[in-house]
């Protein structure tokens, strides 16, 4: 049994590498992208279609409706259950995604403090009144590391972090574990990294391609399904900007450019988050990368 974990910023080629590795080791893939959990959010999340999955079994894709909320605790339970079952069957596993907290939830002993409905409601009401920018600034003062990891657009997660801080009296990131507490100590973490300018160009091309493939129509189709009511889904990159365009607040061209800008910012936050984990082996995308990784893995085992 082998457990690989493929991480890194958006648009670095994680999905392709995961497929290459899984194909070679006859493994199954577990998604660790919080937005690929949502049905119908396909183009804007760069979700692989069934035909692009090379016949490899994928888990934790299309498990939620867009009006449902995702939670790290629920994801942790589902992902670990699948991993443990596959390991018990002697199968290899490849986890892939850029949602840092989801990766940590799988690998490490995260502590999830209980919620307090009264505190949650009060902070949520403040967020409604004061806006996302001010709430994110508050989080930056109380827990700078959490503010780096959580985008200001994701108001639900900002509110949750502030709730945890108030309930426990400790920073939200204090509940993240040390590497020594890893649940799967033999997991091999691979991080994809590339030149900042190259990544910027890839992100811009990807967003242009998403528009060409019909991202605006995808968002329109999700409105009757409740994306406006889904606090997590409506905050997703591209979807949030297109909803603002459909509301008449900005032009479509502005929505596309804002999606590019926000995605670049998100990529920088991902790099910052993953750079803290010394267990990650950083590699640059290259031809035959999966074979190189596997040869070093087998050689060290």
N, C-alpha and C positions, 0 to 999 in steps of 0.2 A: 504494500500500500504506500502511495506517495500523495502528499498534499501540497499542491502548489497554490500560491496566492499571487495574482498578477495585479499590480496597482500602478498608479501614476495619474498624471493630469489627463483631462479630456483630450481626445483627438491624437493621442500618442500611439495608437495601434494596439491597445490592450486586448480587444475582442479577437483580433486576428491571431495574436500570439497565443491566446488561450485556446483557440481552435487548433492551432498547430501542435501545441503541447498535448492537448487531450487526445488528438488523433493518434499521436505517436505512442501514448501510454495506455490507450483504450480507457480513457477516463471520462467522467461526467462533469459537467460545468455547473457551477452555482453562481448566479448573478448577485453582485454586490453593488448595484447601482440603484439608488432609492427610487428613481423615476421610472426605471424599467419594470417596476412592480405593477405599473398601471396599464390596464387594458386600453387599447386605442391610442396610447401615447407612443407611437412607433417611429415616425420620421424624426421628430424633434429630440428623441432620446438616442438616436442612432441604434435602435434595437435591431438585432439580426432577425430577418424573416426566417420562418421555418426552412425555406429552401436554401438559406445561406448558412445553416448550422451543420452542414456536412453529415447529417444523420446522427450527430452527437446529442445525447440527452442533456437538455438544459433545465435547471430548476430555478424557482422563484422569479419567473417572468410571467407577467399577466395574471397576477394573483389578486389585484385590487381593482375596484371601480374608481373612477376619478373623483367621486364625491366622498370616498372613504379616506380616513387618515392613516398614514403609516406610522409605525412606532419602532424604535430601535429594539426595545425589549421583545416585541412580537417577532421581529426579524431574527433576532438572536436565537430565540427558541426554535423557529422553523429551520434556520440554516444549520444549527448544530445537530438537530434531529436528523436531517438528511445526511450530513457528513458522517455522523456516528453510525448510521445504518449502512452507508456505502463502505465505510471502513470495516465494519463487521462482516461484510460480504466479500472483503478482500479487494475492493475496487479502488482505483485511484481517483482523486478529486482535484479539479482546478476551480478555484474561486477567482472571479474577475470582477473588478469594478473600481470606481473612483470615489465612492462615498466612504470617507475615512472612518467615520464612526461605525459604519456597518462592518468594516474589516476588523476594527478593534473589538466589536461585539462578538464576532466569531472567535477570534484568537485569544482574547484576554478576559479576565474575570471582572467585567464591568459591574459596577454597583448602581442599580437604578433606584433612587430614592422614591418613596411613595409620593403621589400627587396630593395636593391640598386644594380642593375645589374653590374655597373662598379666596385663597391667595391667587390661584390661576385666574379666576374671574376678575379680580381687581386689576391684575397686571394686564389682562386681555383688554379690559375696558380702557386702561391707560393707553395701550397701543392704538386702540381705535381713535382715541381723542388726540394723542400727540403725534402719531405717525411712526412709520418704521425707522426713519433716520434717527430720531431722538432716542427711541428704545435701544437701537443698536449702539448708539454713543454711550448710553448708560452701561450696557454690557461691556463695552470696551474699557470703561473705567474700573468695573468690578472684576472682570476676568478677560484681560487682553487676548489670551490664547484662545478662549472660546469665541471671541469676536472674529478672530482670524478664520476659524473653522466654519462659522455659521454666517452665511450671507445675510445682509440686512433684508433682502427680499423675502426671506423665509421667516416671516413674523412668528409663526407658530413655534419654531425651534428657539427663536430669541426669547419668546415668552417663557418657554419651558426652562431654558437656562437660567433666566432671572428668578423663576419660581424655585428652582433647586437651590440657588444661592441664598434666597430669603429663608427657605425652610431649614436648610442645614447650617447656614452661617459659614459655608465654605465655598470656594470657587467651583463652578460647574466642572472644570477640568480636574479638580481634586478627586473626582469619582472615577477618573480613568486610571487604569492599572499600570503597574510597572511591567516591563518586559519579562521579568522573572516569573510573573504570574501566568504565563501563557498556558492556555488549555491544550494547545497542540504544539509542543516545543519542537517537534521535528518538521514543522511546516517550512517550506522553502518560499520565502517572499522575494519576488522579482519586481523591481520598479522600472518603468520605462521613462526615460528622460530624453529631451532633445533641446537643441539650440532654441533660445527664446524667439528669434526671428522666424525660424522654420515653423515653430509651433503656432505663432501668430498667423502665418500664411495658411497653415493647415486648418486652423479654426475658421478663418475667413472663407476659405473654399468650402468647408463643410457646411457653414451656415448658408452660403449661396446655393449649394446643392440641395439643402433641405427646403429652401423656398421653391426651387425648380421642381422638386418632387411633390409639392403640394402641402407644405406645412400649414399654410393659412387655412386651406380647406379642412385639414385634419382638426385644427382647433375649432373651426365652425361646427364640425360634426360632434365635437365633445361638449358643446354648450348644452344641448338637450339632455346629455347624460349627466350633467351636474358639475362640470369642471369649475364653474364659478363658485360653487358651494364647497368645493374641496380645497381646504386651505393649503395643503401640501402640493397638490397637482397644479393649482393655478399659479403657484410661485415658480414653477419650473422654467428654466431658461428657454426662451423662444415663445413659450405658451403665454407667459406673463406679458411679454411685449406685444404679442399679437392681440391679446385680449384688450390691451390699452388702445391699440390701433382700431380694433372693431368697435370700441366705445367712442371713437371719433376724437380721442385726445391727442393723437399723433398721426402722422402720415405713415403709409406702409414702409416707405424707404427708411424713415426714422426707426421704425420697429426693427427692421433688419439690422441697421447699423448699431442700434442699442443692444441687440442680441449678441452681435460680435463683441462689442465692448464688455458686456456683462460676462460672456463666456471666457474672455481673456482674463478678467479679474478672478473668475472662479478657478481657472487653471492655476493662477498664482497661489490662490489659497490652498488648492490641493497640493501643490509642490511644498508649500510651507508645512502643511500638516504631516505629510508623509516623510519629510526630511528629518523629523524628530525621532523616527523609529530606526534605530541602528541595526535592526535585524534585516532590513531591506537591502538586497543586492541591486545596485543601480546599473542599468545597461541601456545602450542606445539602440533604437530600432535598426536592424540590418538584415540582410539576406541570410537565411538559414539560422536565425537566432534561436529558434526552438531546439534545433539539433545541437547547437553549441551549449545551451543551458542544460540539456539532458545529458550530454557527454560529461560535463563537469559534475553533475549530480551523481551520475552512476559511478564516476571515477572516484568520488569522495565517500561513497557508501560502502 
